[in-house]
Amino acid sequence: MLKQNLKKNLLAASVLLAMVGCDKGGSSFSVLSDSSSFQQTATFQPRKLDVLFLVDNSGSMAASQTNLSNNFSSFIDRFISKGYDFRIAVGTTDAYYGDQFIASLCSLCNANQTRFRSGVTPTPVYIIDKNNYDLTLATEIARLKSNFSSNVLVGTTGSGDERAFSSIKAVLNSSLNSGFHRADAYLSVIIISDSDDFSHDDINLNESYAQPTLHPVSNYVDYLNTFTAGAPTTNYSVSTIGVLDTACKNLLGVEMKISTRYMGLSDLTGGTKNSICSPFSTVLDNISSTIEGSQAAIYQLSKTPVLSSIRVVINNIILPQDATNGWTYDSASNTVQIHGTYKPVTGDKVLINFDPLI
């Protein structure tokens, strides 16, 4: 009898050990002692987001500014519903006068040219900060959208010498706009223009791609790398709403220019290229979905894991180890990153189980 009981106990222990070792759910799965296994929990919070709209304010842009203003909901609703901590500002394509040529004697050559634009009265709102609105209230959501709609109508009396690249640098460097970009935020720059960039060294209008002082597009990738202390796609992107082809150019007028350099910067930074001739609701939804898709869900582990022991669970769903649609582990940073359709949304419960490396 004693031998039979012993056999039964040993069999039960073996079954229990096998069950624990195979469990990939939220409970401890490890065959190690309790003091050796580890469980890390987190609630997903999307990365902070800083958005700069760089808007062409030359004489041909009235309709495009109105379209942007009227269709802003297609852009911002996604970020409101998913709990993003965002800031939004508006600059113009002639802001460079207040930076690069501030010492020159011209009507636009003053520091105020670099300041973010606000059409809100009587108290200007230069930076639309999500934290200044109670977005649980429909009236506050409406106020935020109204503020943006006012800010983006920057007028059409600006310079026809559009230099969006130099102007991005001017507004981001301006002391009048200090505090806009947060070090831990993703920076999204969105250029809206029916022309192209001709940033170059002197103040005179020169729209030749062959001019010797035309700034290479790569210069502005280098600038944004330094400004964000990061890298394209991972830390920032530049998207284009511009003239992508001859058909759009002919529709707007033969004097318009295909946005060759704008598209080049978008290609180099992981931004999207969108036609200014397309419905702005579709364009803005495309940009917002791309920004959202670029935001990685990364979790810093407090201990170094045994790779084969890692189990990632979101809302009781076990994720596969997969670089496209699942999770991966980066040993250099000791982080777990979640990809594809498994990427969590605000409030999701993320559980990471693993055996620590001893």
KOLBA-550709 format. One record per residue: residue in one letter; x, y, z of N, C-alpha, C, CB in turn. Coordinates in steps of 0.1 Angstrom, whole numbers, plus 2048, in hexadecimal, padded with zeros to 3 digits. Glycine has a CB too. Layout:
BEGIN
AXYZXYZXYZXYZ
...
END
This chain:
BEGIN
M8087F480080080080080980C8007F780080C
L81380C80881C81880982381A7FC827815814
K82780F7F582D8117E88238167DD8338037E3
Q8168117DE80C8167D580A8257D77FF80F7D7
N80982A7E48078387E68128407E180483A7F5
L81E83B7E482A8427DF82A8447D083783B7E4
K8268397C982683A7BA81C8447B682382C7B4
K8108447BD80584E7B980A85C7BB7F984B7C1
N81185E7C781686C7CA8208707C081B86C7D8
L8298677BC83386B7B282D86E7A583D85F7B1
L8228667A181C86879481587679481285D791
A80E87979F8078867A08118917A07FF8867AD
A81C8907A682689A7A682C89C7988328977AF
S82D89179183289278382989977A83588477D
V81C89677B81189C7738118AB776804896776
L8118AF7838118BD78781D8C47828118BE796
L8298BE7838358C577D8348C776E8418BC780
A82E8BD76782C8BF7598228CA7568288B2752
M8178CB75D80E8D575B8138E375D8018D3764
V81B8E47688218F176B82B8F57618288F1779
G8338EB75C83D8EE7528378F27458468E2751
C82B8ED7428258F073581C8FC73581E8E4730
D81890174180F90C74281591873C80A90E750
K80E91F73281392B72C80A93672E81592971D
G8019357387F893F73B7FD9497457EB93A740
G7F495074C7F895A7557FE9567627ED963758
S7FC9497658029447728119407707FA939778
S81893D77B82693A77A82792C77282C939788
F83092C76883191F76083E918764831923752
S84791F76B85591A76D85690D77585D925773
V85F9057728628F977A86D8FD7858678ED772
L87190978587B90E78F87391179C88291A78A
S87B9137A68749167B386E9247B287F9167BF
D8649277BB85D9337BB86793F7BB8549347C6
S87293E7C287B9497C488394B7B78859467D0
S8839417AE88B9427A288294779689293579F
S87594479686D94978B86995778D86094078B
F86495D78286296C78385696F77A86E97477E
Q84E97877E84297D77784298C77783597777D
Q84099276B8409A076A8339A476384C9A5761
T82C9AE7698209B27638219C17608149B076D
A8199C57568199D375280B9D774B8249D6748
T8089E374C7FC9E87448019F07397F29F074E
F7FD9ED72D8029F47217FEA037217FE9ED714
Q808A0B71F806A1971C80DA1D70F80BA22728
P806A2270580DA266F9817A316FB803A2A6EE
R821A326F282BA3C6F4825A4A6F1836A396E9
K82BA536F8827A616F6829A656E782FA6B6FF
L821A6E6E2821A726D4821A816D3816A6C6CD
D82BA866CC82CA956C982BA966BA839A9B6CE
V820A9E6B581DA9F6A781FAAE6A380FA9B6A4
L827AB0698829ABD693824ABD684838AC1692
F819AC5682814AC867581CAD466F805ACA675
L823AD266482AADC65E822AE0651839AD865B
V81BAEC651811AEF647816AFA63E804AF364E
D815AF7631818B0162780EB0D628817AFB618
N813B1962A80AB2562B80BB2E62080DB2C638
S80EB2961480FB31608801B33602819B2B5FE
G800B3B5F77F3B405F27EAB355ED7F6B495E8
S7EFB295EA7E7B1F5E37E1B145ED7EFB185D9
M7E3B175FA7E1B0C6037D3B0D60B7ECB0C60D
A7CBB166087BFB186107B6B0C6107B6B2460A
A7B4B066057ABAFA6057B1AEE60C7A8AF55F6
S7BEAEC60B7C5AE16127C4AE36227D3ADF60E
Q7C6AF06267C5AF36347B7AF06397C9B01637
T7ADAF46327A0AF163679DAE2637796AF862C
N7A1ADB62D7A0ACC62D7A6AC66397A5AC6620
L7B2ACA63C7B9AC56487B1AC86557C7ACB649
S7ACAD46567A5AD9661798AD16637A1AE8660
N791ACE658784AC8658785AB965B77DACA64B
N790AB3658792AA465979BAA0664797A9F64C
F79EAA966D7A7AA56787A2A9A6807A9AB2681
S795A98681790A8D689795A7F684780A8D689
S797A7E67779CA726727AAA6E67779DA72663
F7B1A7967C7BFA776817BFA746907C7A8367E
I7B8A7D6977B9A7D6A67B0A736AD7B6A8B6AB
D7A5A6F6A779CA666AE7A3A596B2790A636A6
R7ACA546AA7B3A486AD7BCA496BA7BCA436A1
F7C2A546BB7CBA566C77C3A596D37D5A626C4
I7B8A606D27AFA626DE7AAA556E37A4A6C6DA
S7A4A4D6DA79EA406DE7A8A376E4797A3A6D2
K7B4A376E07BEA2E6E67C7A346F07C7A296DA
G7C4A3F6F57CAA457017D8A4A6FF7CBA3A70B
Y7DCA4F6F37E9A546F17EAA626F97ECA566E2
D7F6A646FE7FAA70704801A796F9804A6F710
F7F9A826F37FEA896E77FFA986E97F5A866DB
R808A9E6E1808AAC6DF808AAF6D0815AB26E6
I802ABA6CC801ABD6BE804ACC6BC7F3ABA6B8
A80DACF6B2810ADD6AF810ADF6A081EAE16B5
V80FAEC69C80EAF068E819AFA68B800AF568A
G821AF868182BB0167C828B0466D839AFD67E
T830B0D66782EB1065983BB0E651829B1F658
T839B0E644844B0B63B84DB17639840B0662E
D84AB2263F853B2E63E859B3264C84CB3A639
A858B2865685DB2B66386DB2D66385AB1F66C
Y873B28658882B29657887B38657887B2264B
Y87EB41653882B4F653886B54661877B5864D
G87FB4F66B882B5367988EB4C67F876B51681
D894B436788A0B3B67D8ACB3D67489CB2C67E
Q8ABB386688B7B3965F8BAB4765B8B4B30653
F8B0B5065A8B3B5D6548AEB6865E8ACB5F647
I8AEB6566B8A9B6F6758B0B7C6748AAB69683
A8BDB7C6708C4B896708C2B916638D3B86671
S8BBB8B6598B8B9164D8ADB9C64E8B5B87642
L8AEBA66458A3BB0645898BAC63C8A9BBE641
C88FBA4641883BA0639877BA0643885B93632
S86BBA163E85FBA364685CB9664E853BA663D
L861B8B64985EB7E65086AB7A65985CB73646
C875B81659881B7D660881B8266F88DB83659
N879B7B677878B7D685875B7068C86DB88688
A879B70699878B636A1869B5E6A287DB666AF
N860B676A2852B636A384DB5A697848B6F6A4
Q855B5B68C852B52681853B4368485BB56675
T85CB4068E85EB32692854B2D69C86CB31697
R84CB366A1842B316AC837B296A683DB3E6B3
F833B1F6AD828B176A981CB206A7824B0C6B4
R813B1D69E808B2569A7FBB226A3804B2468C
S7F4B2C6A67E7B2B6AE7DDB346A87E9B2D6BD
G7D1B2F6A57C6B376A17BCB386AC7C0B31694
V7BFB326B77B5B326C27B5B406C97B9B276CD
T7A9B456CC7A8B526D279EB516DE7A3B5D6C8
P79FB596E87A9B646EA7B6B5F6EF7A3B6F6F3
T7B6B536F57C3B4E6FA7C9B446F17C1B48708
P7D4B476EB7DAB3D6E17DEB306E77E7B446DB
V7DCB256DF7E0B186E37EBB146D97D4B0E6E3
Y7F7B156DC802B126D3805B036D280FB196D7
I803AFC6DD805AED6DE7F9AE76E3812AEA6E7
I7F3ADE6DB7E7AD76E07ECACB6E77DDAD36D4
D7EAACC6F47EFAC16FD7E3AB97027F7AC7709
K7E3AAC7007D8AA47047D5AA57137DBA95701
N7DFAA871B7DDAA97297D6AB672E7EAAA8730
N7D3ABF7247CCACB7277BDACA7247D2AD7720
Y7B9ABD7207ABABB71D7A6AAF7247A9AB970D
D79AAAF729793AA372F78CA9C723789AA773A
L794A9271E78FA8B712785A8071579AA8570B
T780A80721774A77724767A7F721774A73733
L769A8B71E75DA9471B75DA9770C75DAA1724
A751A96706750A996F8752AA76F5742A956F3
T74FAB06FF751ABE6FD760AC26FC74AAC6708
E768ABA704776ABD70477DAB86F877CAB7711
I778AAC6F377DAA76E677AAB16DB777A996E3
A76EAB76DB76AAC16D1773ACD6D375CAC46D3
R776AD16DF77FADD6E178DADB6DB77FAE16F0
L792ACF6DE79FACB6D879FACC6C97A4ABD6DD
K796AC66C3795AC66B4793AD46AF789ABD6B0
S78BADC6B6789AEA6B2796AF26B377EAF16BA
N79EAF06BD7AAAF76BF7B4AF36B37B1AF36CC
F7B4AE76B07BDAE36A47B8AE96977BEAD46A3
S7ABAE96957A5AEE6897A9AFD688796AEC689
S7A9B046937ADB126927BCB146907A9B1969F
N7C4B0B6967D2B0D6957D7B0A6877D9B0469F
V7D1B006807D6AFC6737D3B056687D2AEE670
L7C9B0E66A7C6B186607D0B236617B7B1D662
V7DCB2165C7E7B2A65E7E7B366537F4B2365D
G7DDB3564A7DCB406407E5B3D6347E1B4D646
T7E3B4662A7EAB4561D7F2B516197E0B42613
T7F7B586237FFB6462180EB616237FAB70629
G811B5562581FB51628828B5161B820B4462F
S834B4E61D83EB4E61283BB4360884CB4D617
G83CB465FB83CB3C5F1849B345EF838B425E4
D853B385F7860B315F785FB2660286CB3B5F9
E858B1B5FF855B11609862B0960C84AB08605
R866B09619871B0161E86DAFA62A87EB0B620
A866AEF628861AE863486CAE263C857ADD62F
F877ADD636881AD763E888AE064788CAD0634
S88CAEC642892AF664A888AFB655897B02642
S87BAFB652871B0065B86FAF6666864B03654
I870AE966386FADF66E87AAE1678870AD0668
K886AE3674891AE667C88FAF368489EAE7674
A889AFD67D887B0A68487DB0A68F882B1567A
V872B0368D868B0269886CAF96A385AAFE692
L873AEE6A0877AE56AB882AEB6B387BAD86A5
N88BAF36AD896AFA6B5892B066BC8A1AFD6AB
S886B0C6B8882B196BE880B196CD876B1E6B7
S885B226D4883B246E2874B276E588CB2E6E8
L86DB2D6DB85FB306DD856B246DE85AB396D1
N85CB186D9854B0C6D985AB016E3854B066CB
S862B066EC869AFD6F585FAF46FD872B046FF
G862AE870085AADF707850AD76FF852AE7711
F850ADA6F2846AD26E984AAC36E8846AD86DB
H856AC16E485AAB36E2860AAD6EF865AB16D7
R85AAA26F385FA9B6FF868A906FC852A95707
A873A8E70487DA85700878A766FF888A8570B
D86EA73706869A6570585DA646FB865A60713
A85BA6E6F384FA6D6EA854A6B6DB848A7B6EA
Y84BA656D484DA636C5849A706BE845A566C0
L852A746B5850A816AE84BA7E6A085DA896AD
S83FA8269D839A8168F838A8E68982BA7A690
V83FA9067E83EA9D676836A9A66A84DAA2673
I82CAA3667824AA165C824AAE653815A9E660
I82AAAD64782BAB963E81FAB9635838AB8636
I818AC563480DAC662B810AD26227FFAC9633
S812ACE615817AD960B813AD45FD826ADB60D
D811ADE5F480FADB5E681BADF5DE802AE35E1
S826AE05E5833AE35DE83DAD95E2838AF15E1
D84AADD5E2855AD45E785EADD5EF85CACE5DB
D868AD65F6871ADD5FE87DAE15F6876AD460A
F881AEE5F888DAF35F2896AFA5FC88AAFD5E6
S898AF36088A1AF96128AFAFA60D8A0AF061F
H8B4B0760E8C2B0960A8C8B146128C2B0C5FA
D8D4B1860E8DCB216178D8B2F6178EAB20614
D8D4B3560B8D2B4360B8C3B4660B8D8B4A5FF
I8BFB5360D8B1B5760F8AAB586018B1B64616
N8B1B595F68AAB5B5E98A3B4E5E58B5B5F5DF
L897B505DE890B455D9898B3E5CE882B4A5D3
N898B315CF89FB295C6899B1B5C68AFB285C8
E891B185BC88AB0B5BC890B015B287CB0D5B8
S89EB015B18A5AF85A98AAAED5B18B0AFF5A1
Y8A8AE05AD8ADAD55B48BDAD45B28A6AC85AF
A8C2ADB5A88D0ADA5A58D8AE55AC8D2ADC596
Q8D2AEE5B38D9AF95BA8E3AF35C48CFB035C1
P8EFAF95C48FAAF35CC8F8AF45DB907AFA5C9
T8F0AFD5E08EEAFE5EF8E1AF85F48EEB0D5F3
L8DAAF05EB8CEAE95EF8D2ADF5FA8C7AE25E3
H8CBADF6058CFAD66108CBAC860D8C8ADA61D
P8D4ABE60E8D0AB060B8C5AAC6158DCAA760D
V8BCAA36108B1A9E6198B7A976258A8A94611
S8C2A906238C8A8962E8CDA9263A8D4A81629
N8CFA9F6378D3AA86428C8AA964C8D5AB663C
Y8BBAA76488B0AA96518ADA9C6598A4AAE64A
V8B1A916538B1A8465A8BBA856668B4A78651
D8C7A8A6628D2A8C66D8CDA956788DFA91666
Y8C6AA06748C1AA967E8B7AA36878BBAB6677
L8ADA9C6818A3A966898A8A8A692898A90680
N8B2A8368D8B9A796958BFA806A28C5A7268D
T8C5A8B6A08CBA926AB8C1A986B48D5A9D6A6
F8B7A9E6AE8ACAA56B68A5A9B6BF8A2AAC6AD
T8A1A906BA89AA866C18A3A7C6C9891A7E6B8
A8B0A7D6C78B9A736CD8B5A656CA8BAA766DC
G8B0A646BD8ABA576B98AEA536AB89CA566BC
A8A4A4C6A58A6A47697899A486908ACA39697
P89AA4868288DA4967A884A3C67D891A4966C
T878A3E67C86DA3467F86CA3168D871A27677
T877A2E694877A2A6A2873A366AB884A256A6
N879A426A8877A4E6B1870A596AA884A526B6
Y86FA5969D868A64695865A60687871A71696
S85DA6768185AA66672856A7366D850A5A670
V857A7465F852A80658849A7B64D85EA89653
S83CA7F64E833A7B644830A8763B826A7664A
T82CA8462E829A8E62481AA8D620832A8C618
I814A99620807A9B61880BAA560E7FBAA0622
G80DAA0601812AA95F780EAA45E9821AA95F8
V815AAA5DF812AA65D181BA9B5CD815AB35C8
L815A8F5CC81CA835CA81FA7F5BB816A775D1
D817A855B3818A815A4813A8C59B810A745A2
T815A8A58E811A94584802A96584816A90577
A7FAA8C5867ECA8D5867E7A975907E5A80588
C7ECA9659C7E9AA05A77EEAAE5A47EEA9B5B5
K7FAAAE59F800ABB59B7F7AC259180EAB9595
N7F3ABB5877EAAC157C7DDAC55827E9AB8571
L7D8ABE58B7CBAC15917CCACE5997C6AB659A
L7D7AD05A07D8ADC5A97DDAE85A17E2AD95B4
G7E4AE65967EAAF158E7F8AEE58A7E9AFE596
V7FCAF157E809AEE579814AF458180AAF156A
E811AFF58881CB0658F820AFE59C818B14593
M818AF45A081BAEC5AC827AE35A980FAE45B1
K82CADE5B3838AD55B2836AC85B8845ADC5B7
I83BABD5B283AAB05B8843AB05C483EAA55AE
S83FAAA5CF846AAB5DC851AA15DD83CAA95E7
T85BAA25D4865A985D386DA975E086EA9B5C7
R872AA25E587BAA25F1872A9E5FD882AAF5F2
Y866AA35FE85EA9F60985CA9060A850AA6608
M859A8A5FF858A7C5FE865A75602853A775F0
G870A7A5FE87DA7560187FA74610888A7C5FA
L87CA7F61787DA7F625874A7562C87BA8D62B
S868A7462785EA6A62C864A5C62A851A6B625
D86AA5961F870A4C61D87BA49626875A4B60E
L883A5362988FA5163288BA50641898A5C630
T87FA5464487BA54653870A4B656878A62657
G86BA4464D860A3B650852A41650862A3465C
G851A4D64B844A5464A83CA4F63E846A63649
T830A5563D827A51632827A5C627819A4E636
K824A5961B823A62610814A6260B82CA5E604
N80EA6E60C7FFA6F60A7FDA7A6007F8A71617
S7F3A785F77F0A825ED7E7A8D5F37E9A7C5E1
I7EBA9A5F07E3AA55F57D6AA65EC7EBAB25F3
C7D5A9E5E17CAA9E5D97C0A935DE7CDA9B5CB
S7C3A8B5E87BBA805ED7B2A855F87C3A745F2
P7A7A7F5FB79FA836067A7A83613792A7A608
F7A6A8E61A7AEA906267AAA866317AEA9E62B
S79EA8263279AA7863C7A2A6B63A78BA7563B
T7A4A6762E7ACA5B62B7BAA5D62E7AAA5661D
V7BFA6862A7CDA6C62C7D1A6C63B7D1A79625
L7C9A736437CCA756517CBA676587C3A7F657
D7C1A5F6547BFA5265B7CBA496577B2A4B656
N7D0A4A64B7DCA436477E8A476507DFA45639
I7EAA546527F5A5865A7F4A546687F7A68659
S7E8A5566E7E6A5267C7E8A4367E7D9A56681
S7E3A3B6757E5A2C6777F4A286757DDA2466C
T7FBA2F66D809A2C66B811A3067880FA3465F
I80EA3C67D814A4068A812A3669580FA4E68E
E805A32696802A286A0809A1B69E7F3A256A0
G80AA16692811A0A68F820A0A69280FA06681
S826A16692834A17694838A176A3839A2468E
Q82DA186AC830A196BA831A0B6C0824A206C1
A83EA076C28409FA6C883C9F96D684F9F76C6
A8379ED6DA8349EA6E88409E26ED8279E16E9
I8489EA6F58559E46FA8559E47098619ED6F5
Y8599D970F8599D771E8679D472384F9CC722
Q86B9DC72C8789DA7328779CF73D87E9E7737
L87F9C573C87F9BA7468899BE7518839AD740
S8859BB75D88D9BF7698989B476C8859C1775
K8969A97668A099E7678A399875A89C993771
T8AF9927588B298C74B8AC97E74B8C298B74A
P8A497B74089D96E7408A4963739890971739
V8A095773B8A494C73389A94D7278A293E73A
L8A094E71B89895170F88C94770D8A0952703
S89093A70E88693070C87A93071688C92270B
S87C93772187293672C86894272B878937739
I86A94C72286295772185495471C868962718
R84995872383C95771F83596572083494D727
V82F96A71582997771581A97571382E980709
V81297B71C80397971D7FD98771D7FF970729
I7F39897147EC9967147DD9927167EE99E707
N7D79977217C99947237C69867227C099C71A
N7CF97D7287CD96F7287CF96871B7C096B72D
I7D496F7117D89697047E79687037D29726F8
I7EB95B7007F99586FF7FF95C6F17FC949702
L8099646F180F9696E581A95F6DF8159776E6
P81B95E6D28269566CD83395E6CC8239516BF
Q83E9576CC84B95E6CA84C9606BB8579566D0
D84A96C6B684A96F6A884D97E6A683C96B6A2
A85698169D85A98F69B85099769386898F693
T84799068C83D99768483099868C83A990677
N82C98E69281F98E6998209866A6814988690
G82698C6B08299856BD83298D6C582E9776BA
W83C9866CC84698D6D48549896D084398B6E3
T85D9926D386B98F6D28739946DE8719956C5
Y87E98F6E08879936EC8949996E68899876F6
D8989A46EC8A49AB6E88AE9AA6F48A29B96E3
S8B89A26F28C29A06FD8CA9AC7008CB9946FA
A8CD9B46F68D59C06F88CE9CA7028D89C76EB
S8C19CC7018BA9D57098B29CE7148B19DE701
N8B29C17148AA9B971D89B9BD71D8AF9BA72B
T8969BD7118889C170F8809B77078879CF708
V8739B770A86A9AF7028619B96F98609A670B
Q8609B66EC8589BF6E384D9B76DD8619C56D9
I8419BD6DC8359B76D78329BD6C98299B86E1
H82F9B46C082D9B86B28209B46AC8389B26A9
G81C9BB6A18119B76998049B86A08129A9695
T7FA9AF69D7ED9B06A27EC9AE6B17E49A669B
Y7F79A96B77F79A76C67FA9B46CD80099C6C9
K7FE9BE6C68029CA6CD7F79CF6D68079D56C3
P7FA9D16E37EF9D56EC7EA9E36EA7F49D36FA
V7DE9E56EF7D89F36F07D89F76FE7CA9F36E9
T7D4A047007D4A0A70D7CCA017177CFA1870D
G7D19FE7227CA9F772D7CC9E872C7BC9FA72B
D7D19E27217D39D47207DD9CF72B7D99D0713
K7DA9C47317E39BE73B7ED9B57357DB9B6746
V7FA9B87368059B173080C9AA73B80E9BA728
L80E99C73A81599474382198D73D80B98A74A
I82C98F74383898873D83E97F748843993739
N83E97274584496874E85196374983A95C750
F85A96175186795B74D86F95675986F965744
D87894D75688294975F88E95275E88793A75D
P89295876989E9617688AB95976689F96A774
L8B495F75F8C195875D8C995976A8C995F751
I8CD94E76E8D494D77B8E394B7798CF942785
END
